[in-house]
Amino acid sequence: MMPDVKDARRKLTAVLVALLIIDIACGIVLISPIGRAARTSQNRLHELWTELQQKTREALPLRGIDEKVVQADTQIQQFYKERLPEKFANVPDALGRVASANGVRMAAAQYKTEPTEVPALRRVVVEATFSGGYGQVMRFINALEREKTFFIIDAISLGGQQASGQNPGSVQLQMRVETYIRNEAAA
């Protein structure tokens, strides 16, 4: 029986030594660049996958951008055609039409044109004085904002009219308005 125990002890020692050698070898591989490279590669692959998903989400709004650009260009051309006058003379006509429709009288106006960054447009700056009843002046301002011709009201100054005996209770409106006229190329 002794030889069986000695034989079993020798075999068990050999197995333990073999397992210890394998353990040391695995530890060396994990610590060595070979083991780190596998972990690093796996981490890098995960980072790249996350970055791909993020870039895909960021690019989502850009899908179909070529159609969106064509649609925006069509809308701009339509806005130019429908809301911006082609001739300078249409600007005072539109202001006068809105003023008279709301019972307001245009006392004086100065017009100035300026170039813009958009080659097809010229800016028209109007500084004008209007007079009428307070309610009429307020309706005029609202109507001017809703006018088909595109007007931007830059500044408004409202004051009482001096007592001249006529139209008591009327107010004087000074305003700076901006609009644009399109050149022939924009039509």
Secondary structure by P-SEA (a helix, b strand, c coil): caaaaaaaaaaaaaaaaaaaaaaaaaaaaaacaaaaaaaaaaaaaaaaaaaaaaaaaaaccccaaaaaaaaaaaaaaaaaaccccccaaaaaaaaaaaaaaacccccbbbbbbbbcccccbbbbbbbbcccccaaaaaaaaaaaaaccccccccbbbbbbcccccccccbbbbbbbbbbcccccccc
